[in-house]
Amino acid sequence: MGREEIGGCVPEDRDAEPVRPFGTLTPDLYALADWLATCRMATVAMESTGVSWIPVDEILEARGFQVHLVHARPLKQVPGRQTDVKDGQWIQYLQTCGLLRGALRPEAAMCALRAHWRHRAPWLDDRAAHIQPMQTAWQQMHVPLPQVRTAITGPTGLASIRALVAGERDPVHLAPCRDPRGAHSTAAIAQALTGHDRAEPVLALPHALALDDVYTALVRECEVAIERPFQAIMPVWDDDLPPLNRQPKASSPSKHAPAYEARGRLYQLTGVDWVAIPGLHASTGQTLVAEIGLDLGKWPHEQAFCAWLGLAPRHEISGGHVWCRSTLQTRHRAGQAVR
């Protein structure tokens, strides 16, 4: 599979010309699907190269083919195939022998949810990069606001920052911006807001705040797009579920939690209250569901699932001696979310 050409290969008894080149335009991909259907093919193995395999996979799956997306690393173990034609014939031979394992590919609705969820992640990282300058500005002004607030991007912190950017300097007037649910009193916050009014951090503060607002708006737009396919996915849990326990956890809530009701939807889809599990939040549960899907039958048992996540040691035993105990090196987002 290249930028301008895709090679298709079928067994020699299925067509007089078992290897054919196709273009990469959409009509060419439909021609590829027609040719595979004419050759009575049911499964298709395809090497994953960048993102160019995605339109091919979508068109073939829409035509009813079972597509196996295979990694390039196990295909390179046998040397001697220096052309795309030989490489395609080698993939077709391994697929015929049943020696290729397809990569995890959730259903179409889950793929749409995953695409939106992955699109949201970099905006959170970019927003965090502009929260740090706001923290630095508070420290330069000798305003230890984090001592009375868990996060400066909470209701109290942002209200104080906006009032300060608007020109307010009196800590007595800045302190009433606190959230009524806060643990510290207005007097304690007013004492913390008493600092040095320097021009340099005051100039940097509105710039960082404006960029934080921009990325926050982008995150909210992504969450609106996520909520639609998230609500459209049908649950796999058929029985009536008990009421969800709404008592808050002892730990602090996740600052990256989505604005919509992700906890309740995850509970309806999986039958598990993800937030009740120590160390997990609604965002972690949605990452796992978006990356893995709802069908855990792809793994034969829980040991294989933990090994796929990169959480179980991989014992290499030879002659009764354990030579290696390291975990599998994975880069997928599901294992990273659990870690």
Stockholm file with secondary structure:
# STOCKHOLM 1.0

chainA/1-339         MGREEIGGCVPEDRDAEPVRPFGTLTPDLYALADWLATCRMATVAMESTGVSWIPVDEILEARGFQVHLVHARPLKQVPGRQTDVKDGQWIQYLQTCGLLRGALRPEAAMCALRAHWRHRAPWLDDRAAHIQPMQTAWQQMHVPLPQVRTAITGPTGLASIRALVAGERDPVHLAPCRDPRGAHSTAAIAQALTGHDRAEPVLALPHALALDDVYTALVRECEVAIERPFQAIMPVWDDDLPPLNRQPKASSPSKHAPAYEARGRLYQLTGVDWVAIPGLHASTGQTLVAEIGLDLGKWPHEQAFCAWLGLAPRHEISGGHVWCRSTLQTRHRAGQAVR
#=GR chainA/1-339 SS CCSSCEEEECCTTTCSSCEEEECSSHHHHHHHHHHHHHTTCCEEEEECCTTTHHHHHHHHHHTTCEEEEECSTGGGSSCCCCSHHHHHHHHHHHHHHTCCCCCCCCCHHHHHHHHHHHHHHHHHHHHHHHHHHHHHHHHHTTCCGGGTCSCTTSHHHHHHHHHHHTTCCCHHHHGGGSCTTCSSCHHHHHHHTCCCCCHHHHHHHHHHHHHHHHHHHHHHHHHHHHHHHHHHSCCSCCSCCCCCCCCCCSSCCCTTCCSSCHHHHHHHHHSCCGGGSTTCCHHHHHHHHHHHCSCGGGSSSHHHHHHHHTCSBCCEEETTEEEECCBCCCCCHHHHHHC
#=GC SS_cons         CCSSCEEEECCTTTCSSCEEEECSSHHHHHHHHHHHHHTTCCEEEEECCTTTHHHHHHHHHHTTCEEEEECSTGGGSSCCCCSHHHHHHHHHHHHHHTCCCCCCCCCHHHHHHHHHHHHHHHHHHHHHHHHHHHHHHHHHTTCCGGGTCSCTTSHHHHHHHHHHHTTCCCHHHHGGGSCTTCSSCHHHHHHHTCCCCCHHHHHHHHHHHHHHHHHHHHHHHHHHHHHHHHHHSCCSCCSCCCCCCCCCCSSCCCTTCCSSCHHHHHHHHHSCCGGGSTTCCHHHHHHHHHHHCSCGGGSSSHHHHHHHHTCSBCCEEETTEEEECCBCCCCCHHHHHHC
//
